[in-house]
Amino acid sequence: MQINDDINPDEDERQSLIVILEPFTHGSFFEQFLTRVQRVNLTYDDDVQSLTEENLSQLRQAMQGAIEGDHLVCLLLRYPNKVLIPYGSELFPADDLDSIVNSAHNCLDMIRDVNEGELIYRHVHYTYNKLVAFSIGCVCNVKLLEEQLARAQAQLIKS
């Protein structure tokens, strides 16, 4: 598993990434990517650097405390100025449906906030527990579909 090949933040300059991760098993792969984000963000202004450092510190602390079966959702939020900022959820067990749904909704809300209401994201997973990965993916995709249908309906009503 090569995280550098799978996570390519440059595919769409407005696209945020929602990463579902099992830190105990796949944390070292993800750490390589976080180190890359950190290096890039050091080229931006002081606010970006300090926010990145603070969030990476929290993410790394959570990943170090992870036990087998723990999961977290990391949002790599793409701002309009192309800065990619990491945000992490609390660790949760694979069978905690509330945490799965809440993590996905939090990611979507943050993406919507920085993109003037538009959801532009891709999700990637690093867990052997496909149920967790696909659950978060489904929550995100259902929410996106609901919003697209509502927009389409609003346009039909205007016509």
N, C-alpha and C positions, 0 to 999 in steps of 0.2 A: 504494500500500500504506500503510494507516494503522494503525500498531501500536496506537494508543489505542483504535480501534474493535475490533480483533481480540482483544487481550488485555484481558479484563475480570476483574480479580481478585475482584470482589464477587459473581460469579455464585453461588458457594457459599462460605460463610464458612469452611469447612474444606478447601476444594479447593486443592491445590498445583498449580503450573503447570510443565510440562516443555517448555522452549522449545528447538527445534533451530534453530540460527542459522548463517548464513554471514556472518561479520562484515565481510569485505571489501566485500560488496555491500549488506548490509542493516544494518550496524552503526549508522548514524545513526538509523534508526527505533527500534532497540532502545535506544539511548542515551536517547531521549526517555522511554521507559518507565522505565528505570533511574533517571532523574532524578526521576520521580514517586514511585517507591518510596522513594528517598532522602529526599524531602521529608516523606512520611508517617511514615517511621521516625524522623525527628528529633523527632516528638511523643511517642515512647516513652522508656523509661528509658535510662540511660547504657549498659547492657550491650547493648541492641538497637542503639543508635546506633553503638557502637564495632564490633560485629560486622558491621553493615551497611557501614560505611565501609571496613573491612578487606577484606571480600568484594568490594565494588564496585571497590576499587582493583585487586585481582587480575584481576577481569573486564575492566576497562577496559584494563589493561596487555596482557592477552591479545588483546583486540580490536584494539588499536593495532598489534600485531605480526603480525596476520593477513595472509596473502597470498591471492591469488585461489584459491578451491577449498578453503581451510581451513574447518573447521566446529567448532562447540563446542555443548555442551549446557549450558543454564542451567536450574537448578532454582530456582524461586521457591517456597520451602518455607513452607507455611502452618502456623503453630503454633496450638495450641488457643486461645491468647489473641488470635488473629486477626492476629498479626504475620506479615508476609511477608518472609522473608529470602532474598536471592539467593546461590546457590552456582554456581560454574562449573567445567566440565571443562577439561582441557587442550585445546588446538587439535589437531585431527586431520584428515588428508586424507579425502576422501569415500569412498575405497576401503578404509579401515581398519576392517574388520568387527569386530575385537576391541575397538577403542575405542568403536564404536557400541554393542555389546552391554554392555560394561563401564559405559559412561556411563548407559545405561538402568537397569541393575541397581543402580548406586549411588544413582540418584534414587529408585528404588522402596524400597530399604533405608532411606533417610533418611525418606521419607514414612511408612513403616510404623513407624519408631521414634517419631515424634512423634504418631502417631494410634492408639496402642495396638493396633498390628497391622493396622489397616484402611488399605486403599489408596484414597485419594480424590484424584484428579488429573485434569488435562486436558492434552493436549499440543497445541502450536501450532508451526508451522514457518515459518521465514523463510530459505528457500533455494530456488534453482531446481532443485536436485538432489533430485528426488522420491524417489529410491531411499534416500537417507540419511534423509529425513524419515519415510518409511513404514516403513523398517527399525526405527527407534527406536520408532515407534508400535506396530508389530507385537510387538516384544520386550516392551513394557509391557503390551499387551493380552493376550498369551499368558500372561504371568506372572499377571496379574489373573485370567484365566479359570482357570488351574491352581489358584489359591488358592480361588476360589469353588467349584470342583468338589470340592476336598478338604473344604471346610466342609460342603457339601451331603452328601457321602458320610459325614462324621462324624455328622451329624444323623440320617441314615438308620440308621446302625449303632446309635445310641442308642435309636431307636424300637422 
